[in-house]
Amino acid sequence: MPFFSPIPPTLRDLDALRNIGVKRVILQAMATGGVTGGVIGLFRFAYDHINAALVQAVHQHNIYSPAVAACLFGGLAALALLALLALRVEPLVSGSGIPQVELMVRGQMRMNWLRVLLCKFAGTLVSLSGGLSVGREGPSIMMGAAVGAGVGRLWGERGGQSLPRYLVGGSVAGLAAAFGAPMAGMFFAFEEMKTIISAPMLLFTGVSALSAWFVVQVLFGFGLVFPFASQPFIHWTQWWVIPVAGVLMGVLGAFYNLVLLRLTRWADHSPLMPRPLRVLLPFILAGGLLYLYPQVLVGFGVSTLQLAGLPLPLLGLSALLAVKMAFSWASFASGVSGGLLMPVLLMGSIGGACMASGLQSAGLISPDQAATVLTLGMTGLFAGSVRAPLTGAFLLLEMTGSFHNMPVVVLTAYIAAFTANALHVEPVYDSLRARCLALSSAAAQNDDNGNDPDTSGSATPLQK
């Protein structure tokens, strides 16, 4: 009886790639990445200009004037109404969007790609313009996935087997365009989304990421998000800072996840939080913080770049971190369209600034090493919350341009992820994905019973 050895997986991948056609895959990926880069570039351009105009308008007026205060809170209420309208039109755009995309890739959820794209774009822009502590990265990933689904449809590929390629490629392009980080986008696809590595998928995601990066960085001209490229090395005698930062940020990431999920689930089911009130509250809270603690609002407070150079006291930094974290919890639990990662990075930078302040006071690091410690803080909190250490490490390396610090950044990310795992707290997107499934099942059951469920924060399964 002859012995037939199995075909190696690499040869199967290459054979699949030949069947699809290399040129075809490259063209599809370039279309997905290029269009996604254009959409996210337009989104970033619009938000930057809207935020600058709003900050300038506030600075030009006396916010303590009754008329100005009335206009301010009236405008926030109007933005809350628009955010609510986006959720009414398309419930899928609630929250980050990453858990929904992961469910779509697994075939557990579908979307109307054009409606999701438009509502996610508008809804996230409204949330950010209202000062809420949400990010653009999750929405960018969801918008990229929607673009990918649209490209697949327009290309004429209706098969369910080909759709994940477009969804994952669009997601990678969305992350690459949001942060100018194509390598982090690739790691996100295979580390966080658990995409099976194959030759067609590697080619598709790689070309999509580079295409999106080209559009955002070259055509739109966006530079590094955190230009810390000149930050110095951590001397080998100071490498003890790495486990300290990793453990502290891992514990903080686990605590952040725990409170975020409990608060969000409470808001999902509490009769005290009907959807209109749930959406309105963070906008009103943003208005109150403008008067009481504007430092946590983008454009009014201390930025990450400023944290690296200002000798701020440890007590003040700790208060800033506590308020920022509480505001981020309240913003996300509202169910509005907005991501988690940028607030996590900002909180990580504040946590890093707390460490840098203490270390400088003790004479253990020099002032010019503060930016390096901030980078470790951002990497550690990302890895502790998301539990994707390579994605977090390369995201910060690409956002800062400090590739010379790759060893310490990667080590910090893995130590933070290990610490958070040891505390038995689930990764944030795993928990949110389970929440999406639970809410969609409850919504489907209510529909069967003829009820009108509150779909805020839920994702509709197999939505056509």
Backbone torsions as a table, in degrees:
resi	resn	phi	psi	omega
1	MET	NA	119.4	-176.0
2	PRO	-68.9	150.0	179.6
3	PHE	-101.8	125.3	178.8
4	PHE	-112.2	117.6	178.6
5	SER	-77.4	143.5	179.3
6	PRO	-64.3	151.7	178.4
7	ILE	-69.7	128.1	179.1
8	PRO	-59.1	145.2	-179.3
9	PRO	-57.4	-35.6	-179.4
10	THR	-62.3	-42.2	179.2
11	LEU	-66.6	-37.3	176.9
12	ARG	-62.7	-41.6	179.2
13	ASP	-62.4	-45.1	-178.7
14	LEU	-66.7	-35.0	177.2
15	ASP	-66.7	-40.7	176.4
16	ALA	-62.4	-39.0	179.4
17	LEU	-65.1	-39.5	177.7
18	ARG	-65.8	-38.3	-179.8
19	ASN	-64.3	-40.7	179.2
20	ILE	-71.5	-41.1	-176.6
21	GLY	104.6	116.8	-177.3
22	VAL	-61.2	-45.5	-178.8
23	LYS	-61.6	-39.5	179.9
24	ARG	-64.2	-44.8	179.9
25	VAL	-62.5	-43.3	-178.8
26	ILE	-63.7	-43.3	179.8
27	LEU	-65.1	-41.3	177.6
28	GLN	-63.5	-42.2	179.9
29	ALA	-67.4	-40.1	178.1
30	MET	-63.7	-38.9	177.8
31	ALA	-66.0	-44.9	179.7
32	THR	-62.2	-50.2	-178.6
33	GLY	-68.1	-40.9	-178.9
34	GLY	-65.0	-46.0	179.3
35	VAL	-66.9	-41.2	178.0
36	THR	-61.7	-44.0	177.0
37	GLY	-59.2	-39.5	177.5
38	GLY	-65.1	-42.7	179.7
39	VAL	-65.2	-48.0	-178.4
40	ILE	-70.2	-36.4	175.2
41	GLY	-61.6	-42.3	176.5
42	LEU	-64.4	-39.0	178.8
43	PHE	-64.2	-47.3	179.3
44	ARG	-62.9	-41.1	178.6
45	PHE	-61.8	-45.9	-179.3
46	ALA	-63.7	-45.1	-178.5
47	TYR	-65.6	-43.2	180.0
48	ASP	-57.6	-43.3	-177.7
49	HIS	-75.0	-37.7	177.9
50	ILE	-65.1	-45.0	-179.8
51	ASN	-63.5	-42.5	178.7
52	ALA	-62.6	-40.9	179.7
53	ALA	-66.8	-40.2	179.9
54	LEU	-66.7	-43.2	178.7
55	VAL	-62.7	-42.4	178.9
56	GLN	-64.6	-40.4	179.5
57	ALA	-64.3	-39.6	178.7
58	VAL	-65.9	-42.1	-179.4
59	HIS	-67.4	-24.3	-178.4
60	GLN	-84.6	-6.4	-177.5
61	HIS	-125.8	156.7	176.8
62	ASN	-85.4	103.6	-174.7
63	ILE	-69.0	-12.6	178.8
64	TYR	-86.6	-3.7	173.2
65	SER	-71.8	133.7	-179.2
66	PRO	-55.7	-39.0	-178.9
67	ALA	-67.0	-42.8	179.0
68	VAL	-66.2	-40.8	178.5
69	ALA	-62.6	-40.2	178.7
70	ALA	-63.5	-42.6	177.9
71	CYS	-65.6	-38.4	-178.7
72	LEU	-63.4	-52.2	-177.8
73	PHE	-73.3	-28.6	174.4
74	GLY	-65.7	-40.3	176.9
75	GLY	-64.7	-39.8	177.8
76	LEU	-65.2	-38.3	177.0
77	ALA	-64.4	-38.1	178.0
78	ALA	-65.3	-40.0	177.0
79	LEU	-64.5	-38.8	176.8
80	ALA	-61.8	-39.1	178.1
81	LEU	-64.0	-40.0	177.6
82	LEU	-66.9	-39.1	176.8
83	ALA	-62.9	-40.1	177.6
84	LEU	-65.2	-38.9	179.1
85	LEU	-63.3	-40.9	178.3
86	ALA	-61.1	-39.0	178.3
87	LEU	-69.8	-33.9	177.7
88	ARG	-66.4	-43.3	-178.2
89	VAL	-69.3	-41.8	-177.7
90	GLU	-144.5	94.1	-179.0
91	PRO	-59.8	-21.9	-178.8
92	LEU	-62.4	-21.5	-174.8
93	VAL	-82.9	1.9	178.1
94	SER	-64.2	139.2	174.1
95	GLY	74.9	-152.8	-173.5
96	SER	-68.4	-48.5	-174.8
97	GLY	103.4	-21.6	-179.1
98	ILE	-65.3	-46.4	178.2
99	PRO	-59.8	-38.7	179.0
100	GLN	-63.6	-42.6	179.8
101	VAL	-64.1	-41.5	178.4
102	GLU	-60.9	-37.7	177.2
103	LEU	-68.8	-35.6	176.8
104	MET	-64.5	-42.6	179.6
105	VAL	-61.5	-33.6	179.8
106	ARG	-83.0	-0.8	179.2
107	GLY	80.7	14.1	-178.3
108	GLN	-96.9	1.1	-178.1
109	MET	-158.8	148.7	177.0
110	ARG	-128.0	169.0	-179.6
111	MET	-148.6	157.3	166.0
112	ASN	-86.5	102.8	-167.5
113	TRP	-61.4	-38.6	-177.5
114	LEU	-71.1	-41.3	178.9
115	ARG	-66.1	-41.3	177.8
116	VAL	-63.0	-43.8	-179.1
117	LEU	-60.5	-48.0	-177.7
118	LEU	-68.2	-44.2	-177.8
119	CYS	-70.7	-36.2	178.6
120	LYS	-68.2	-41.2	177.9
121	PHE	-60.5	-53.2	-176.8
122	ALA	-69.6	-43.7	-176.6
123	GLY	-64.5	-41.1	179.0
124	THR	-69.6	-38.0	177.7
125	LEU	-62.1	-37.9	177.4
126	VAL	-65.9	-45.5	-179.1
127	SER	-61.6	-45.1	179.9
128	LEU	-67.5	-39.0	179.8
129	SER	-66.5	-27.5	177.3
130	GLY	-79.6	0.2	177.3
131	GLY	86.0	6.9	-177.7
132	LEU	-67.2	150.2	-179.1
133	SER	-86.4	71.7	176.5
134	VAL	-128.9	167.4	-176.0
135	GLY	-116.7	173.2	-178.8
136	ARG	-100.3	-11.0	-170.3
137	GLU	-71.7	-46.8	177.1
138	GLY	-61.6	-49.5	174.4
139	PRO	-57.6	-37.4	178.2
140	SER	-63.6	-39.3	177.4
141	ILE	-64.7	-42.3	179.4
142	MET	-68.2	-40.2	176.8
143	MET	-64.3	-38.3	176.1
144	GLY	-63.5	-41.3	177.5
145	ALA	-63.1	-39.8	178.0
146	ALA	-64.2	-42.2	176.4
147	VAL	-61.2	-43.8	178.6
148	GLY	-59.6	-44.2	177.7
149	ALA	-62.1	-39.0	178.4
150	GLY	-65.8	-42.4	177.7
151	VAL	-61.9	-41.7	177.8
152	GLY	-61.7	-42.1	179.0
153	ARG	-64.8	-46.9	-178.1
154	LEU	-67.9	-26.0	177.2
155	TRP	-75.8	-13.6	178.1
156	GLY	92.4	11.4	179.3
157	GLU	-91.9	105.4	-176.7
158	ARG	-101.5	-8.4	-175.6
159	GLY	-69.8	143.0	180.0
160	GLY	-66.8	-24.9	-178.6
161	GLN	-72.6	-28.9	-178.3
162	SER	-87.3	-21.0	-176.1
163	LEU	-62.4	-41.8	178.4
164	PRO	-55.6	-32.8	179.0
165	ARG	-62.0	-42.3	179.3
166	TYR	-71.7	-39.7	179.9
167	LEU	-64.1	-46.9	-179.4
168	VAL	-67.8	-43.9	178.4
169	GLY	-61.2	-41.1	177.0
170	GLY	-66.5	-37.6	177.9
171	SER	-63.2	-45.0	177.8
172	VAL	-60.3	-44.6	179.2
173	ALA	-63.6	-36.7	179.1
174	GLY	-64.0	-44.3	178.1
175	LEU	-67.4	-41.2	178.8
176	ALA	-61.1	-39.2	-179.2
177	ALA	-75.9	-33.3	-178.5
178	ALA	-67.2	-37.1	-174.4
179	PHE	-120.9	-0.1	-174.7
180	GLY	64.7	40.6	-171.6
181	ALA	-133.2	79.0	-178.2
182	PRO	-66.7	-37.2	179.6
183	MET	-66.6	-40.7	176.7
184	ALA	-62.3	-36.5	176.6
185	GLY	-61.8	-40.7	177.6
186	MET	-64.6	-45.1	178.4
187	PHE	-63.0	-36.7	179.4
188	PHE	-60.3	-40.9	-177.9
189	ALA	-63.3	-40.5	-172.4
190	PHE	-99.8	-19.2	179.7
191	GLU	-96.7	-50.4	-177.8
192	GLU	-84.4	-46.0	-177.1
193	MET	-81.3	-6.9	177.9
194	LYS	56.7	35.9	177.8
195	THR	-69.6	136.4	178.3
196	ILE	-69.0	129.1	-178.5
197	ILE	-76.1	124.8	177.1
198	SER	-147.2	162.1	-179.0
199	ALA	-60.5	-47.3	177.9
200	PRO	-61.1	-39.2	-178.4
201	MET	-70.5	-40.1	177.6
202	LEU	-61.5	-44.9	179.8
203	LEU	-64.9	-44.8	-177.2
204	PHE	-64.8	-48.7	-178.1
205	THR	-67.8	-38.4	179.8
206	GLY	-63.5	-46.9	179.6
207	VAL	-67.2	-38.7	178.1
208	SER	-61.7	-45.5	-179.1
209	ALA	-62.9	-45.5	-178.8
210	LEU	-67.3	-36.6	178.2
211	SER	-64.4	-45.2	178.7
212	ALA	-64.6	-42.1	178.1
213	TRP	-60.4	-42.8	-179.9
214	PHE	-60.8	-45.3	-178.2
215	VAL	-63.8	-45.0	-175.4
216	VAL	-74.3	-44.9	-175.3
217	GLN	-81.3	-40.3	-174.3
218	VAL	-90.9	-50.2	-176.1
219	LEU	-77.2	-45.7	179.0
220	PHE	-83.2	-25.0	176.2
221	GLY	80.6	23.1	175.8
222	PHE	-74.2	135.4	179.4
223	GLY	-97.0	-157.7	178.4
224	LEU	-65.2	138.9	178.5
225	VAL	-67.9	-44.3	176.9
226	PHE	-124.0	90.8	-176.1
227	PRO	-74.4	77.8	179.2
228	PHE	-107.7	27.5	-172.6
229	ALA	-60.3	-25.7	-176.8
230	SER	-89.3	6.2	-178.9
231	GLN	-63.3	141.8	-174.0
232	PRO	-78.2	167.2	173.6
233	PHE	-68.2	156.6	165.1
234	ILE	-90.9	120.2	-178.1
235	HIS	-62.5	151.2	-176.1
236	TRP	-59.8	-26.1	177.6
237	THR	-73.1	-12.5	179.4
238	GLN	-105.1	8.9	-176.1
239	TRP	-67.4	-10.6	173.8
240	TRP	-64.0	-18.5	176.6
241	VAL	-64.3	-29.2	-175.7
242	ILE	-63.0	-54.7	178.1
243	PRO	-64.7	-31.9	177.1
244	VAL	-62.5	-49.1	179.3
245	ALA	-64.0	-42.3	-178.8
246	GLY	-62.4	-45.4	-178.8
247	VAL	-67.7	-46.1	-178.4
248	LEU	-62.7	-44.9	-179.0
249	MET	-72.1	-30.9	175.3
250	GLY	-65.1	-43.2	177.0
251	VAL	-64.0	-43.5	180.0
252	LEU	-64.9	-38.8	178.4
253	GLY	-64.6	-41.0	177.8
254	ALA	-65.0	-42.4	178.4
255	PHE	-63.3	-41.8	178.4
256	TYR	-60.2	-46.5	179.1
257	ASN	-61.3	-44.6	-175.6
258	LEU	-60.3	-49.5	-178.8
259	VAL	-69.2	-40.8	-179.3
260	LEU	-57.7	-47.3	-177.7
261	LEU	-69.1	-40.4	-179.8
262	ARG	-66.1	-41.5	179.5
263	LEU	-67.1	-41.6	-178.9
264	THR	-66.3	-42.3	178.6
265	ARG	-67.9	-34.6	175.6
266	TRP	-63.6	-43.8	179.1
267	ALA	-65.6	-30.7	178.9
268	ASP	-61.9	-35.3	-169.1
269	HIS	-116.2	-6.4	-176.1
270	SER	-77.1	128.9	175.5
271	PRO	-67.9	-13.2	178.4
272	LEU	-78.8	-8.4	-175.5
273	MET	-123.5	68.0	172.8
274	PRO	-61.5	155.2	-171.6
275	ARG	-55.6	-46.3	179.7
276	PRO	-58.7	-42.0	179.0
277	LEU	-68.6	-39.0	-179.7
278	ARG	-61.2	-38.8	179.3
279	VAL	-75.7	-37.0	-175.8
280	LEU	-69.6	-37.1	-171.0
281	LEU	-55.3	-48.7	-178.5
282	PRO	-65.7	-29.0	176.6
283	PHE	-67.8	-43.0	177.3
284	ILE	-66.7	-37.6	177.3
285	LEU	-62.8	-39.2	176.9
286	ALA	-61.4	-40.1	176.7
287	GLY	-63.9	-41.5	178.4
288	GLY	-65.0	-38.6	179.2
289	LEU	-67.3	-27.9	176.6
290	LEU	-59.8	-32.2	178.8
291	TYR	-88.4	-37.1	-170.3
292	LEU	-97.4	-37.6	-175.2
293	TYR	-154.3	69.3	-175.4
294	PRO	-68.0	-9.6	-177.5
295	GLN	-61.3	-21.5	-178.6
296	VAL	-91.0	-3.3	-179.3
297	LEU	-94.2	134.8	-179.4
298	VAL	-62.3	129.5	-179.9
299	GLY	95.7	-20.5	-179.1
300	PHE	-109.6	-27.1	-175.3
301	GLY	-100.2	-165.0	179.6
302	VAL	-80.9	128.4	-179.9
303	SER	-85.8	169.1	178.0
304	THR	-61.1	-39.2	178.5
305	LEU	-63.6	-37.6	178.4
306	GLN	-71.1	-33.6	179.7
307	LEU	-60.3	-30.5	-178.0
308	ALA	-71.4	-20.9	-174.8
309	GLY	-117.5	-12.9	-177.6
310	LEU	-91.9	130.4	177.6
311	PRO	-79.9	71.4	-176.4
312	LEU	-82.0	146.3	-179.7
313	PRO	-71.0	150.5	-177.6
314	LEU	-61.6	-40.1	-179.1
315	LEU	-63.4	-43.1	178.5
316	GLY	-65.1	-38.6	178.3
317	LEU	-67.0	-38.1	178.6
318	SER	-64.5	-40.6	177.1
319	ALA	-65.0	-40.5	178.3
320	LEU	-61.6	-42.6	179.0
321	LEU	-63.8	-43.6	-178.3
322	ALA	-64.0	-44.6	-179.0
323	VAL	-68.5	-41.9	179.5
324	LYS	-61.6	-41.1	-179.6
325	MET	-66.7	-43.6	179.3
326	ALA	-63.1	-41.6	179.3
327	PHE	-66.8	-35.4	177.7
328	SER	-66.7	-41.6	176.1
329	TRP	-59.0	-48.5	-177.7
330	ALA	-64.0	-38.9	-178.6
331	SER	-65.8	-46.1	-177.5
332	PHE	-71.6	-38.4	-178.2
333	ALA	-65.0	-16.2	179.1
334	SER	-69.2	-20.7	-180.0
335	GLY	86.4	4.7	179.1
336	VAL	-70.4	167.0	178.1
337	SER	-73.8	122.3	-179.8
338	GLY	169.4	149.7	-174.5
339	GLY	-95.3	-179.1	-176.9
340	LEU	-109.0	-28.5	-164.9
341	LEU	-69.1	-42.3	180.0
342	MET	-64.3	-44.2	172.8
343	PRO	-59.9	-37.3	177.6
344	VAL	-62.3	-42.8	178.7
345	LEU	-64.7	-40.2	178.9
346	LEU	-66.2	-41.0	176.4
347	MET	-66.5	-36.1	176.4
348	GLY	-63.9	-37.5	177.8
349	SER	-67.5	-36.2	176.9
350	ILE	-68.2	-41.9	175.8
351	GLY	-60.9	-41.4	175.7
352	GLY	-63.1	-37.0	177.9
353	ALA	-66.1	-36.1	175.6
354	CYS	-61.3	-44.8	178.1
355	MET	-64.2	-44.3	-178.7
356	ALA	-62.6	-39.0	179.2
357	SER	-62.3	-46.0	179.3
358	GLY	-65.9	-40.9	-179.2
359	LEU	-68.2	-38.6	177.4
360	GLN	-66.6	-40.2	179.0
361	SER	-61.7	-33.6	179.1
362	ALA	-86.1	-0.7	179.4
363	GLY	72.7	23.1	-175.7
364	LEU	-92.1	-20.8	173.9
365	ILE	-134.6	160.2	177.2
366	SER	-89.7	158.0	-179.0
367	PRO	-57.3	-32.7	-177.6
368	ASP	-75.2	-6.3	176.4
369	GLN	-92.8	0.8	-178.4
370	ALA	-61.4	-39.3	-179.5
371	ALA	-62.9	-35.6	178.3
372	THR	-65.3	-42.3	179.0
373	VAL	-67.0	-36.5	175.4
374	LEU	-60.4	-42.1	178.4
375	THR	-62.3	-41.1	177.5
376	LEU	-64.0	-38.8	178.0
377	GLY	-63.0	-44.1	179.6
378	MET	-65.5	-44.0	179.3
379	THR	-62.4	-45.1	-176.9
380	GLY	-65.2	-42.5	-179.2
381	LEU	-69.2	-37.7	175.2
382	PHE	-59.5	-50.5	-177.9
383	ALA	-65.9	-36.3	179.5
384	GLY	-68.7	-31.5	-179.4
385	SER	-86.7	-51.0	-174.1
386	VAL	-84.5	-29.5	-178.5
387	ARG	67.4	37.8	174.7
388	ALA	-128.0	80.0	-169.7
389	PRO	-63.1	-40.8	-179.6
390	LEU	-67.7	-39.2	176.7
391	THR	-61.1	-47.1	-179.6
392	GLY	-64.0	-42.0	-178.4
393	ALA	-63.8	-49.5	-177.7
394	PHE	-73.0	-26.8	174.3
395	LEU	-61.0	-46.9	-179.1
396	LEU	-72.1	-35.2	177.6
397	LEU	-63.4	-41.3	-179.9
398	GLU	-75.5	-34.9	-179.9
399	MET	-70.7	-29.9	-178.8
400	THR	-100.4	-22.3	-176.0
401	GLY	75.7	14.6	-175.4
402	SER	-99.1	60.6	-177.5
403	PHE	-67.7	-17.4	178.6
404	HIS	-68.5	-18.0	178.1
405	ASN	-98.7	20.4	-176.4
406	MET	-55.4	-45.2	-177.7
407	PRO	-59.4	-45.1	-176.4
408	VAL	-71.6	-33.4	179.1
409	VAL	-68.4	-45.2	-179.5
410	VAL	-65.3	-42.7	178.8
411	LEU	-61.7	-43.2	178.5
412	THR	-60.6	-42.5	-179.2
413	ALA	-61.7	-44.8	-178.5
414	TYR	-68.9	-37.7	178.2
415	ILE	-66.1	-40.4	178.5
416	ALA	-64.5	-43.5	179.6
417	ALA	-64.8	-41.5	178.6
418	PHE	-62.8	-42.0	179.6
419	THR	-62.6	-46.5	-179.6
420	ALA	-64.5	-38.9	176.5
421	ASN	-63.4	-38.8	-179.7
422	ALA	-64.0	-23.6	178.3
423	LEU	-85.0	-1.3	175.7
424	HIS	60.2	39.2	173.4
425	VAL	-108.4	129.7	-175.3
426	GLU	-65.7	149.3	170.4
427	PRO	-57.7	147.2	-170.0
428	VAL	-62.2	-41.6	-176.4
429	TYR	-76.0	-27.9	173.2
430	ASP	-63.2	-44.3	179.3
431	SER	-65.1	-42.3	-178.8
432	LEU	-69.6	-32.0	176.9
433	ARG	-65.8	-42.0	176.5
434	ALA	-63.9	-37.6	177.9
435	ARG	-63.6	-42.4	178.9
436	CYS	-59.3	-44.0	-179.9
437	LEU	-65.0	-41.2	179.9
438	ALA	-64.3	-43.4	-179.5
439	LEU	-67.9	-38.0	-179.9
440	SER	-68.2	-36.4	176.7
441	SER	-65.5	-41.5	178.3
442	ALA	-65.2	-38.7	179.0
443	ALA	-65.3	-41.0	178.8
444	ALA	-65.4	-37.8	179.1
445	GLN	-67.5	-40.1	177.3
446	ASN	-64.8	-37.5	176.9
447	ASP	-63.3	-39.8	179.1
448	ASP	-65.0	-31.0	180.0
449	ASN	-87.1	0.3	177.8
450	GLY	81.3	15.6	179.0
451	ASN	-90.3	167.1	177.3
452	ASP	-110.8	90.1	-173.5
453	PRO	-73.1	154.6	170.7
454	ASP	-83.0	109.7	-174.5
455	THR	-94.3	13.6	177.9
456	SER	-61.6	124.9	-179.9
457	GLY	85.2	-4.0	-179.3
458	SER	-98.6	162.7	177.0
459	ALA	-122.2	132.0	-175.3
460	THR	-81.7	122.2	-179.8
461	PRO	-74.4	140.5	176.3
462	LEU	52.0	41.3	-179.7
463	GLN	-76.7	132.3	-175.3
464	LYS	-104.8	NA	NA
